[in-house]
Amino acid sequence: MQVLPEGGLREKEPMSRHTTFRAGGPADYFAEPHNADQLAEVICICREAGVPYAVIGNGSNLLVGDLGYRGVVISIGKAFGEITVEENRICAGAGALLASVARNALAAELAGFEFAAGIPGSVGGAVVMNAGAYGSEMKDVMVSATVLTRDGKVVKIPSGKLELGYRTSCIPKEGYVVLGAEFVLEKGNPAEIRERMEELAGKRREKQPLEYPSAGSTFKRPEGDFAGRLIEVAGLRGFRIGDAQVSEKHCGFVINRGEASSADLLNLCREVQKRVREHSGVQLELEVKLLGEFSED
């Protein structure tokens, strides 16, 4: 793809390097555009050639199959990571990490983004899934998202038109690619903002298995309950297949203890769904997105 700078396209790129699960086979091609024009051109080339493509961010909510991806994986990374602050507004590129946005908010004495400081994802992915934690979500602070449409236009869409719900939005349905987002926060006391961030960071360290590769909360929260509780009462704390394991620290997390294959991780998730359904009648839904070809192991 001539449109990309040197090194911007790699063949047979292991996706284990680009997901927080640290698992996954090679993508046929791995593209890293540096700006919206290059991104649009890569997508256009893929469409005209009939080559499948997938756009990813930080890979923190993604499980790629062991057999990899037959097509082009397009990474929205550091080149899209610019963050600017003006008064009580923060504009962040899709590749900016949520932790970086939270630090910029703290530096500007802006409150309201503390909840996202420990979410291990980027702005783009967080907007797509309306990421949240500790009772707050992107929709609570986001006023608009800038997206690339199917026909290659860059448009700004008010958050109220993105159908933001629990871990969902209309973005995948509409074929949008998020380029950035704008957040409106409130002036706050920097000591209190820092204290809140440290409090939430402490809760994460205490309750979440941060020492192992994972994709965060593996299952969506079922209505009126918690996935972790249902998994625990089904007797699955510490249950494992190979190096894939239900965390003993927090049953809502599936972790990679070191050498788990994507098949191990997916088979574990399927077995958890089966046993929870048999025990409580609740069908847990994966929050983690699946991409590529999975082996039958």
N, C-alpha and C positions, 0 to 999 in steps of 0.2 A: 504494500500500500504506500505509494509514493507520497501520499499526503502527510504521513507521519515522519517526525524527525528521526535521525539515526538512533537505533536502539529502541524505538517506540513500538516495534512489532517483534515478538519472539515466537518461535515455533516450539511445540511440545513443552509448554510451560507447566510444571507441576503445580496444581492448584492447592496442594498442601501448603505452599508458601504464601497463599493469599486468603486463607480462611483461619479463623481463630480455633477451629476444631483441629487444625494441623493434619488434615486428612484430605484425600482427593487425588485423582489421577490427572494426566496432562490435558490441557486444552490444546486443540490443534494450533490455534493462534491466540496470542495474548497481546492486546493492543492497549497502549497508554497514550491517548491523545492529550495534548497540552492546552487546548482551548476548545471553546464551543464549536468553532468552525471545523476544526479537525475531527471532533466528535461527530458532527453532522455528516461530514464527508465519509468517514469510516462506515457509519450506519447506511448511508446511501449506497456505497460500494457493495456492502453485504447484501442489501435488498436487491440491487440490480443483478448481482451474481447468483442470487438464490441461496446464499450461505447463511445458515443459522447464526444468530449472535445473542449474547446475553450481556447486560450491563451490570457490573457489580461495584460495590464501594469497599468498605473495610473488611468485608467477608465475615462479619461478626454474627451473622444470623443465617449462615449458609452451610449446607453440606453438599459437597460435590462428589459424584460417584467415583469409585476406584478406576473405572474405565475411562474417566475423563469426559471431555466435552467435544463433540464433533462440530466445530464451528469456531467462531471468534468470541473470546471473552474480552469485553471492553472494560477497562478499569478506570473509574473516576477517582483519581488519587490526589497526590500532593499538588499537582498543577492547578487543581480546583479548590485549593485550601485557603484562599484569601479570607481574612476576617477584618471587617472595618466597623468602627464604633462611632456613632454620631448622636450626641445627647443620649436619649434613652433607647436608641435603635441599634441593633446589631445586624449587619449583613454578613452572611457566611456562605462560602462556596460549598458545593455538595461534597467535596473531598475533605473539608475541615472536620477534624475529630470533635465530638461533642465535649470532650474534656477541655480542648483548647478554647472552644466557645465559652465554656463556663469560667475558665481562667481569665479570659478577656472581660467577661461580665464583672467578675470580682475586681479586676483592676480599674474598671470604670465605675465601680460602686453601684452596680445594677443588680437588683435582686429578682429572683423568679426562675433562674436557670439552674439553680443548685441541684435539683433532682436529677439532671442529666449528666452531672460531672463524672459519674462512675459508669455510665453506659458505654461499653467498648465499641462504639460504632461511629459512623460519619453522619454528617448532616443529611446527605442524600437519602441514605437508607432509613434514617430516623423519620424523615418526612414521608417516605413511601409507606411505612408501617405505623405512622403516628406513635413512635416509640414513647415509652413512659416508664416511670418508677415512682414508688412512694406517693401514689395518689395524684401525680401530675403527668401531663402528656404534652407532646409537641403543640397540639392544637390550643393549649392554654396560653402559649406565649408567641406562637407564630402568626404573623399577619398576612404573609404571602409567600409563594414559592415561584421561582423562575424556572421554567421548564423548556425543553426542546420538544416540539410537537412532532407527530408522525410525518408531517410534510416539511420538516426542517426549519420551522419558525421558532424564534425565541420569544416567549410570552411570559408575562407575570400574571399569576392567578391568585386572587384573594383566597385565604385559607378556608373561608366559608363555602367555597365552591369545589373543594377537594374531597368532599364526602369523608371527612376524617372521623373514624370510629375506633373501636378497640382493635388495635393492631391492623388497621386497614385504611385504605383510601381508594379513590377512583384512578389513581395514577397508573397502575398496571393495566387496567381496563382500557384507558384512553391511549395507552402507548406512549405516555410522556416519559422523558428522562429528566430527572431533577438536576438543575445546574446550580441552584443555590436557594437560600431562604432568608427571609427578613423577620426578625423577632423584635417585639416591643416589650421592654421590661420596666421595672419601677426603680427609682432611686432608693438606695438602701444604705444601711450602716455596714461598712466593710467588715468590721469585726464580727457582726452578726451573720453576714453572708459567709465569711470564712468558717465560723463556728458551725453553721448548718452544713456546709460542705464536708467538714471534718467529721461531723456527727454521722452523716450518711455514709461516708467512706468507712468509718468504724463499723457500722452495721453490715456493710458488704463484706469486710474482712472477717467479721465474726460469723456471718451466716452463709456466705457463699464460697464455693471451692475455687478461689481465685488462683490457687497454686497449680491447677490443671487446665489444659486446653479444653474449652467448651464453647458453646454458642449462646451462653446465657440461659435464660429460661427456655427450656426445650419445648414446652407445651403451652398453649394458650390457657388462660384462666377460665375454667368452666363457670357458667352462671351460678352464683350463689355459693361457690366453693373455691378451693385452691387445688391446682394440679399436684403440688407437692404433698399435700395432706392425703389425697386420694391414692397416690402412689405408695406412700408410707403405710397406710392402713391395709393396702393390698399385700403387704409383706415384702416390698421390693427395695427397701433401703439397702444399698450396697450390692444389689443384683448386678451381675456382669456377664457379658459375652465377650470372650477374649479380653482385650484391654479397654473395651467400652464398659462403662459402669454408671449405674445410678448413684449419684454422689451420696456418701454417708453423711455429709455435712448438711446438704439441702437436697431433698428428693426431687425437687423440680428441675434439677440440673443433671444432664447426662454429660459425663466427662470422658476424655481420652487419657487413660493412665500412662500412655507412652507410645504404643505401637498399634493402636486401634485402627482397623481399616474402616472405610466408609460403610462397607457392608456390615461390619460389627456394630457400628453406631446405629445404622438404620434398623437392623434386625432387633437390636435392643429396644429401640423406640417402638417398633411394631409389637414386640412381646409385652412391653409395658402397657400399651393401648389395649391389647387383648385381655391381659389379666385385670386391669382396672375395670374394663367393661364387664367382665365376668363377676367381679367382686361387688361393684357398686352400681352397675348399669349405666355408667357415664362414659361417653365416647370422647376421649381426649383428642384434641386437634393439635397437630404440630404447629408450633410457632416458627420453627426453623424451616427455611425454604430449601427445596431439593433441586439440584441442577446436574445435568449430565447423565451418563450411563452407569448404572449400578450392576455389579456382578451378582450372581445368584448364590454366592457363598452364604 
